[in-house]
Amino acid sequence: MDRTLATVEEMERYCAEHPRSPAALRHPRLSVRGRTFIALLGATIEGGIAGFGDNVGAALRAFDAQYQRMLSPSADRP
């Protein structure tokens, strides 16, 4: 199976299993750098919301966690 098709299918499966997750609602762009999958919402990693993982599911879970952190009030942010 083509790697791109497999990646898309894994993302679709994750979103179907977690329909209210930020990944399912916002559809981040997926890419692969070496062995690391990246789920990115925004133009750049520095300016957007990103999740990294060894597989599609791990990257999307990390994206969901980062998205939630960005929405949560924090004492660390001004």
Stockholm file with secondary structure:
# STOCKHOLM 1.0

chainA/1-78         MDRTLATVEEMERYCAEHPRSPAALRHPRLSVRGRTFIALLGATIEGGIAGFGDNVGAALRAFDAQYQRMLSPSADRP
#=GR chainA/1-78 SS CCHHHHHHHHHHHHHHHSTTSHHHHHCCEEEEETTEEEEEESSSTTTSEEEEESSHHHHHHHHHHHHHHHHSCCTTCC
#=GC SS_cons        CCHHHHHHHHHHHHHHHSTTSHHHHHCCEEEEETTEEEEEESSSTTTSEEEEESSHHHHHHHHHHHHHHHHSCCTTCC
//
